[in-house]
Amino acid sequence: MVLFAFGLIAGVALGVLVVGFLAINAYNRGFEEAQQGRKVWRAELVARQTVAARSFQPVRKAS
């Protein structure tokens, strides 16, 4: 009975440790993907703002 309890406690501790490392790894991977997506989003935003600013230049000069 003592051996069973010790094995159960050791198994749960090992499981928590493994799941913890997997969770941290998944979080880091998701964070890196989000950062990469934000860079792409930001580049597209700047490009759209540049095009919009260029299209309004003739209107500003006419006013």
Secondary structure as the mmCIF struct_conf table of DSSP 4:
data_model
#
loop_
_struct_conf.conf_type_id
_struct_conf.id
_struct_conf.beg_label_comp_id
_struct_conf.beg_label_asym_id
_struct_conf.beg_label_seq_id
_struct_conf.end_label_comp_id
_struct_conf.end_label_asym_id
_struct_conf.end_label_seq_id
HELX_RH_AL_P HELX_RH_AL_P1 VAL A 2 ALA A 62
#
